[in-house]
Amino acid sequence: MSINQNANASALPNFRNLGILLRILVIVDGMSLAAALLKTSEPLALMEELIDLSALVQPILILSLLVLAIANDWLHRLRYPYAIATLIAIELAVTTAVYYLGLNVFKGMGALERYWIFTLLVTGILIGYFDLRGRALSPALAEARLQALQSRIRPHFLFNSINAVLSLIRQDPRRAEHALEDLADLFRVLMSDNRQLTQIAHEIGLARQYLSLEQLRLGERLHVEWDTAGMPPDALIPPLVLQPLLENAVYHGIEPRSEPGTIHIRIRRDGDRVRVLLRNPYRKQSDHHSGNRMALANIRERLALHFDAEASIKTTTTEDAYEVHIVIPYLKGGA
């Protein structure tokens, strides 16, 4: 199985991501402390030096993060070398502006060149850190995809779907043809290199194709309710998030039952977040847990790799229902 080598290409971080911003704050403040320690180790003198340095560094940091958040989309459209050059120019411009604005407020700040050097040093370290982190996460995304392939689409689903299609060939050839097309589309997506975010409308289309195949063999035992009235169709989500959750819902919630069961899916926008709720029937005596945990762990890992601290997935269980709650930031994708 080939892995796209372009996935390792360097790219700027998302300056609107909460986890990225927290990392920048920690690194810059840590370097400020290190710079103060280089000048003195006496507690009182260290505190005074740190306050003097922070008086200029913190406004530069806050203003820089604000400018980068505003320019985030534009920076990501540039080729990486040009984006880096633009980023450095922005940082030096912000440093210069804050320095001259602060001359009337703070005395004895030192030469501007001192802060230019500090800005270049910090910017270089941050660029190197996020570049290394991106290259380290690329194999992790590939590994997560491979793990997902191993845990996704249980063999019994494939065999049962093929048997269901075979039984339809004589009775309803048209429906059998559509089922084979759905099965082919499903496996085409499963075997592709799915490390890029996809629009949630595409993800729902794939989920509907999967459920239509399950409906062939389960018939009236499987009912599905979709609530997507408040869903932004252009919201971006890691591919193949809904399908493994729906497979678990069928396997754990519908198959063990002799009576019909309903799977409920609700997707809606909540401010700058997109919330996904999936609910299926639940029985405490069910003993099929390992596959469910594997799918949840894989999805949790992929959400963290794409969205860092801004995404979450949790499960809740009642006497008769099992729910999966997913929250992701609302990122608008193109057509």
C-alpha positions as CSV (number, residue, x, y, z in Angstrom):
1,M,0.0,0.0,0.0
2,S,1.6,3.3,-1.1
3,I,1.7,6.4,1.1
4,N,1.7,9.8,-0.5
5,Q,5.1,11.3,0.1
6,N,3.7,14.8,-0.3
7,A,2.1,14.3,3.1
8,N,5.5,15.0,4.6
9,A,5.8,18.4,2.9
10,S,6.3,21.3,5.3
11,A,3.4,23.6,6.1
12,L,2.6,26.4,8.5
13,P,0.5,25.5,11.6
14,N,-3.1,26.7,11.9
15,F,-2.8,29.9,13.8
16,R,-6.5,29.8,14.8
17,N,-6.1,26.4,16.6
18,L,-6.3,26.7,20.4
19,G,-3.6,23.9,20.9
20,I,-1.2,25.7,18.5
21,L,-1.7,29.0,20.3
22,L,-1.1,27.5,23.7
23,R,2.2,25.9,22.4
24,I,3.4,29.2,21.1
25,L,2.6,30.9,24.4
26,V,4.5,28.3,26.4
27,I,7.6,28.3,24.1
28,V,7.8,32.1,23.9
29,D,7.4,32.5,27.7
30,G,9.9,29.7,28.3
31,M,12.5,31.5,26.0
32,S,11.8,34.8,27.8
33,L,12.7,33.1,31.1
34,A,15.8,31.5,29.6
35,A,16.9,34.9,28.3
36,A,16.5,36.4,31.7
37,L,18.4,33.6,33.3
38,L,21.3,34.2,31.0
39,K,21.7,37.7,32.4
40,T,21.3,36.9,36.1
41,S,20.4,34.1,38.5
42,E,19.7,36.3,41.6
43,P,16.0,36.0,42.4
44,L,15.2,39.7,42.7
45,A,17.3,40.7,39.7
46,L,15.8,37.8,37.7
47,M,12.3,38.9,38.5
48,E,13.2,42.5,37.5
49,E,14.8,41.4,34.2
50,L,11.9,39.1,33.4
51,I,9.4,41.9,34.0
52,D,11.4,44.3,31.8
53,L,11.6,41.7,29.0
54,S,8.0,40.7,29.3
55,A,6.8,44.3,29.1
56,L,7.7,44.3,25.5
57,V,7.6,40.6,24.6
58,Q,4.0,40.0,25.7
59,P,2.5,42.9,23.7
60,I,4.5,41.7,20.6
61,L,3.3,38.1,21.2
62,I,-0.3,39.0,21.6
63,L,-0.4,41.3,18.6
64,S,1.5,38.8,16.5
65,L,-0.9,36.1,17.3
66,L,-3.8,38.4,16.4
67,V,-2.3,39.3,13.1
68,L,-1.4,35.7,12.3
69,A,-4.9,34.6,13.1
70,I,-6.4,37.2,10.7
71,A,-3.9,36.3,8.0
72,N,-4.0,32.6,8.6
73,D,-5.9,31.6,5.4
74,W,-3.9,33.9,3.2
75,L,-0.6,32.6,4.6
76,H,-1.6,29.0,3.9
77,R,-2.3,29.8,0.3
78,L,1.3,30.9,-0.2
79,R,4.1,28.5,-1.1
80,Y,6.0,27.4,2.1
81,P,9.2,29.5,1.5
82,Y,7.1,32.6,0.7
83,A,4.9,32.0,3.7
84,I,8.0,31.7,6.0
85,A,9.4,35.0,4.6
86,T,6.1,36.7,5.1
87,L,5.8,35.4,8.6
88,I,9.2,36.7,9.5
89,A,8.4,40.1,8.0
90,I,5.2,40.3,10.0
91,E,7.0,39.4,13.2
92,L,9.7,42.0,12.6
93,A,7.1,44.7,11.7
94,V,5.1,44.0,14.8
95,T,8.3,44.0,17.0
96,T,9.3,47.4,15.5
97,A,5.9,48.9,15.9
98,V,5.5,47.8,19.6
99,Y,9.1,49.0,20.3
100,Y,8.5,52.5,19.1
101,L,5.1,52.7,20.7
102,G,6.6,51.6,24.0
103,L,9.5,54.1,24.0
104,N,7.2,56.7,25.7
105,V,6.0,54.2,28.3
106,F,9.1,52.1,29.2
107,K,12.5,53.5,29.8
108,G,15.8,51.7,29.2
109,M,14.4,49.1,26.9
110,G,17.7,48.7,25.1
111,A,18.4,48.8,21.4
112,L,15.8,47.7,18.8
113,E,18.3,45.3,17.3
114,R,18.2,43.3,20.6
115,Y,14.5,42.6,20.2
116,W,14.9,41.9,16.5
117,I,17.4,39.2,17.3
118,F,15.1,37.8,20.0
119,T,12.2,37.8,17.6
120,L,14.2,36.1,14.8
121,L,15.5,33.5,17.3
122,V,12.0,32.7,18.7
123,T,10.4,32.7,15.2
124,G,13.1,30.3,13.9
125,I,12.6,27.9,16.9
126,L,8.8,28.0,16.5
127,I,9.1,27.3,12.7
128,G,11.5,24.5,13.3
129,Y,9.4,23.0,16.1
130,F,6.1,23.0,14.1
131,D,7.9,21.7,11.0
132,L,9.3,18.8,13.0
133,R,6.0,18.2,14.7
134,G,4.2,18.1,11.3
135,R,6.6,15.6,9.9
136,A,6.3,13.5,13.1
137,L,2.5,13.5,12.9
138,S,2.4,12.6,9.2
139,P,3.5,8.9,9.9
140,A,1.1,9.0,12.8
141,L,-1.8,9.9,10.5
142,A,-0.7,7.1,8.1
143,E,-0.6,4.7,11.0
144,A,-4.0,5.8,12.2
145,R,-5.4,5.2,8.7
146,L,-3.8,1.7,8.5
147,Q,-5.3,0.9,12.0
148,A,-8.6,2.2,10.8
149,L,-8.5,-0.1,7.7
150,Q,-7.8,-3.1,10.0
151,S,-10.6,-2.3,12.3
152,R,-13.1,-1.1,9.7
153,I,-15.6,-3.1,7.6
154,R,-15.7,-6.4,9.5
155,P,-15.5,-9.5,7.2
156,H,-19.0,-10.5,8.1
157,F,-20.4,-7.3,6.6
158,L,-18.6,-7.9,3.3
159,F,-19.8,-11.5,3.1
160,N,-23.4,-10.6,4.1
161,S,-23.6,-7.7,1.7
162,I,-22.4,-9.9,-1.2
163,N,-25.0,-12.5,-0.2
164,A,-27.7,-9.9,0.0
165,V,-26.8,-8.6,-3.5
166,L,-26.7,-12.1,-4.9
167,S,-30.2,-12.7,-3.6
168,L,-31.4,-9.6,-5.3
169,I,-29.9,-10.3,-8.7
170,R,-33.0,-12.3,-10.0
171,Q,-35.6,-10.6,-7.9
172,D,-34.6,-6.9,-8.3
173,P,-31.6,-6.6,-10.7
174,R,-31.8,-2.8,-10.6
175,R,-31.6,-2.6,-6.9
176,A,-28.7,-5.2,-6.9
177,E,-26.9,-3.0,-9.4
178,H,-27.2,0.0,-7.1
179,A,-26.1,-2.0,-4.2
180,L,-22.9,-3.1,-6.0
181,E,-22.2,0.5,-6.9
182,D,-22.6,1.5,-3.3
183,L,-20.3,-1.3,-2.2
184,A,-17.7,-0.3,-4.8
185,D,-17.9,3.4,-3.8
186,L,-17.5,2.4,-0.1
187,F,-14.4,0.4,-0.7
188,R,-12.9,2.9,-3.1
189,V,-13.0,5.5,-0.3
190,L,-11.8,3.0,2.3
191,M,-8.7,2.1,0.3
192,S,-7.8,5.7,-0.7
193,D,-5.3,7.9,1.2
194,N,-7.6,9.6,3.5
195,R,-5.4,12.1,5.4
196,Q,-7.0,15.3,4.2
197,L,-10.2,16.7,5.7
198,T,-13.4,16.3,3.7
199,Q,-16.7,18.1,3.7
200,I,-19.2,16.6,6.1
201,A,-21.8,16.4,3.3
202,H,-19.5,13.8,1.5
203,E,-19.1,11.9,4.8
204,I,-22.8,11.7,5.1
205,G,-23.2,10.5,1.6
206,L,-20.8,7.7,2.3
207,A,-22.6,6.9,5.6
208,R,-25.9,6.6,3.7
209,Q,-24.4,4.2,1.2
210,Y,-23.1,2.0,4.0
211,L,-26.5,2.0,5.7
212,S,-28.3,1.2,2.5
213,L,-26.1,-1.9,2.2
214,E,-26.9,-2.9,5.8
215,Q,-30.6,-2.4,5.1
216,L,-30.5,-5.0,2.4
217,R,-29.8,-7.8,4.9
218,L,-31.5,-6.3,8.0
219,G,-34.6,-5.1,6.4
220,E,-37.2,-3.7,8.7
221,R,-35.0,-4.4,11.7
222,L,-32.9,-1.3,10.9
223,H,-34.5,2.1,11.1
224,V,-32.4,5.3,10.6
225,E,-33.3,8.8,11.6
226,W,-31.2,11.7,10.2
227,D,-31.4,15.2,11.8
228,T,-29.2,17.4,9.7
229,A,-31.4,20.6,9.4
230,G,-28.8,22.6,11.3
231,M,-25.8,21.1,9.6
232,P,-23.3,23.2,7.6
233,P,-22.7,20.9,4.6
234,D,-19.3,22.6,3.9
235,A,-17.9,21.9,7.4
236,L,-14.6,19.9,7.3
237,I,-14.2,16.6,9.1
238,P,-11.7,13.8,9.0
239,P,-12.9,11.2,6.5
240,L,-14.5,7.9,7.6
241,V,-15.6,9.1,11.1
242,L,-19.3,8.4,10.7
243,Q,-19.0,5.0,8.9
244,P,-17.1,3.1,11.6
245,L,-19.4,4.5,14.3
246,L,-22.5,3.5,12.3
247,E,-21.0,0.0,11.8
248,N,-20.6,-0.3,15.6
249,A,-24.1,0.9,16.1
250,V,-25.4,-1.8,13.7
251,Y,-23.2,-4.5,15.1
252,H,-23.8,-3.7,18.8
253,G,-27.2,-2.1,18.8
254,I,-29.2,-3.7,16.0
255,E,-27.9,-7.2,15.2
256,P,-28.3,-8.6,18.8
257,R,-32.0,-7.5,18.8
258,S,-34.9,-9.6,17.5
259,E,-37.1,-6.5,17.3
260,P,-36.6,-3.4,15.1
261,G,-34.1,-0.8,16.4
262,T,-33.5,2.8,15.4
263,I,-30.1,4.6,14.9
264,H,-30.4,8.3,15.3
265,I,-27.8,10.7,13.8
266,R,-28.0,14.5,14.6
267,I,-25.5,17.0,13.1
268,R,-25.7,20.7,13.8
269,R,-23.7,23.8,14.0
270,D,-23.3,25.5,17.4
271,G,-21.5,28.8,16.9
272,D,-17.9,28.0,15.9
273,R,-18.4,24.3,16.6
274,V,-20.0,21.4,14.8
275,R,-21.7,18.8,17.1
276,V,-22.4,15.2,16.0
277,L,-24.6,12.9,18.0
278,L,-25.1,9.2,17.2
279,R,-27.5,7.1,19.3
280,N,-28.3,3.4,19.0
281,P,-30.1,0.8,21.1
282,Y,-28.0,-0.7,23.9
283,R,-28.2,-3.8,26.0
284,K,-25.9,-4.4,29.0
285,Q,-25.5,-8.1,28.3
286,S,-23.9,-7.4,24.9
287,D,-20.3,-8.6,25.0
288,H,-18.9,-7.1,21.8
289,H,-16.8,-4.3,23.1
290,S,-13.2,-4.6,21.7
291,G,-14.1,-3.5,18.2
292,N,-16.1,-0.6,19.5
293,R,-13.1,0.6,21.7
294,M,-10.7,0.2,18.8
295,A,-12.9,2.4,16.5
296,L,-13.4,5.0,19.2
297,A,-9.6,5.1,19.9
298,N,-8.8,5.5,16.2
299,I,-11.3,8.3,15.7
300,R,-10.1,10.1,18.9
301,E,-6.5,9.9,17.6
302,R,-7.4,11.3,14.2
303,L,-9.5,14.1,15.7
304,A,-6.5,15.1,17.9
305,L,-4.1,14.9,15.0
306,H,-6.3,17.2,12.9
307,F,-7.8,19.5,15.4
308,D,-5.5,19.2,18.5
309,A,-7.3,20.4,21.7
310,E,-10.3,21.8,19.8
311,A,-12.0,18.5,19.1
312,S,-13.5,15.9,21.5
313,I,-15.3,12.6,21.4
314,K,-17.1,11.0,24.4
315,T,-19.6,8.3,25.0
316,T,-22.6,8.0,27.3
317,T,-24.7,5.0,28.2
318,T,-28.2,4.8,29.5
319,E,-30.3,1.7,30.3
320,D,-31.5,1.4,26.6
321,A,-29.3,3.7,24.5
322,Y,-25.6,4.2,23.7
323,E,-24.5,7.7,22.5
324,V,-21.4,9.0,20.9
325,H,-20.8,12.8,21.1
326,I,-18.3,14.5,18.8
327,V,-17.4,18.2,18.8
328,I,-15.1,19.7,16.2
329,P,-14.3,23.3,15.2
330,Y,-16.3,24.6,12.3
331,L,-13.8,24.9,9.4
332,K,-15.4,25.9,6.2
333,G,-14.2,23.9,3.1
334,G,-14.4,24.7,-0.5
335,A,-16.6,23.0,-3.1
